[in-house]
Amino acid sequence: MSNSEQMKALGRLVGTWEVTGGAKGTCRWEYIEGEHFLVQHVDLVSPEGATVRGLELIGHNKPFMQERGEDVVSRMYSNDGDTLDYVYDLEGDTLTIWGGERNSPAYYRGVFSADGDTVTGSWVWPGGGYESSMTRVKK
């Protein structure tokens, strides 16, 4: 089975990124062998000052003996015991990460720079949000 075009496009995230804005720290994305899944390693300080460390697995769900799902989804496991689900969408240079399900009112939307080494955007949710940018520090 070949990789989906969506997963290939998300390869733009591979590397280590410095995160600034409301949350600060680093995120590192890497493919698992076969490039069907990305892993994100998260090491951030939230806007409220909490340490957030976690691991996120990103790809298409393919339940046992079923067809692969169309959306690129993820689950993040964090140091505080939360499990957070997301849907990833990359169209052109615009990355959207929906909290929970596609078209959720909670999401991140950012735009890649022309050189692909910065993403500038914001996390948004009902009643809140914050600006968040990433700069690649290592490929």
Phi, psi and omega in degrees: 000134180274160177290150177285157176300326180296316180292323176298317180298321181291351174301344176299339180277345184302129181133185178252133185235139171271128181257132177228167182112222181298317174254149182227144177147215180227152171228140179229126178251141174211150175280146164281149179313133184100343177058028174273339182223145170255146172245133174247130174257123186248132175216091187231163166245123183290167177302335179273358177095004180278141175282128179239111175239138182194177179227130181237132176251125189237129177172190177273134171290139174218085181300156182310124176061029178232169177286154177292138176291155182284317182287150169271117185240168179209164169224130177253135177249123186245165182297342179265007177092358178286147166239121185243131181257143181221162169237127180262139177216127177234113177239116185062237179259007184258118178261126174239131176239106182278134174280119180089277183222163179305140179068019174296153175286354176252122184197162168249136173227124180220161182238130176289142173290168181302325180274355177079005185258004171221149173229123183241127181189204183211146165271137183227139172206162181306120178084007181188191179143178178197157176285145180209128178234153178231140175234127181291129178250346178201134176272000000 
